[in-house]
């Protein structure tokens, strides 16, 4: 089997997204008009794509493993405030989540670090 495993670093709406990719197959098709994230490191829909997932209105479909919202507290806050339209809602354990996110982001951005 040709299993693909790697770290993922991308950007969605100006927010850096971290996660993992672990898959047995790839997706094909044109998602240029409605992608979820631009790839910084890793792969998108497939090994040749630099665009990951789809986003249509408030629907997000992605093969990024996470848990996506827990690993990305800035995106989680954006999601809660802008997509769910709950500006008063807070991200649980935000300080600890941000510390973990910043450490992971630093690690993923390190070009010496293998994906």
C-alpha positions, -999 to 999 in steps of 0.1 A, spaced: 0 0 0 11 36 -7 1 53 25 9 90 27 18 105 61 31 140 68 27 172 88 6 199 72 12 237 73 -11 259 53 -30 292 54 -67 299 54 -80 335 54 -46 348 66 -45 323 95 -18 296 96 -32 261 99 -13 231 114 -23 195 112 -15 160 99 -22 142 67 -26 104 69 -42 89 38 -43 59 15 -57 78 -15 -57 113 -29 -84 136 -43 -83 150 -78 -103 178 -94 -101 216 -96 -107 233 -62 -91 267 -73 -123 285 -68 -133 271 -34 -102 256 -16 -100 256 22 -62 263 26 -31 271 6 -3 247 13 29 261 28 45 227 36 30 193 28 5 185 1 -30 196 -8 -56 174 -25 -28 153 -39 10 154 -42 9 179 -71 -17 202 -56 -9 232 -33 -46 237 -24 -62 217 4 -98 208 8 -129 227 -2 -149 256 13 -183 265 1 -200 291 22 -198 278 57 -190 242 47 -154 231 51 -142 197 38 -106 187 44 -84 157 48 -63 175 74 -64 155 106 -63 173 139 -85 178 157 -85 208 135 -101 233 159 -82 222 189 -48 224 172 -56 258 157 -71 281 183 -68 312 161 -88 295 134 -112 281 161 -119 316 173 -124 328 138 -148 299 131 -168 305 163 -171 342 158 -175 345 121 -190 313 108 -211 303 138 -218 340 145 -212 338 182 -188 367 189 -192 364 227 -180 327 227 -146 319 240 -121 292 230 -117 268 259 -82 268 276 -72 295 251 -38 304 268 -27 267 269 -40 261 233 -21 292 220 11 281 237 8 246 221 -1 261 187 28 285 187 53 257 196 38 234 169 39 263 143 75 270 151 83 233 146 64 230 113 80 262 99 115 249 107 128 239 72 152 215 89 122 195 102 112 167 79 75 165 71 
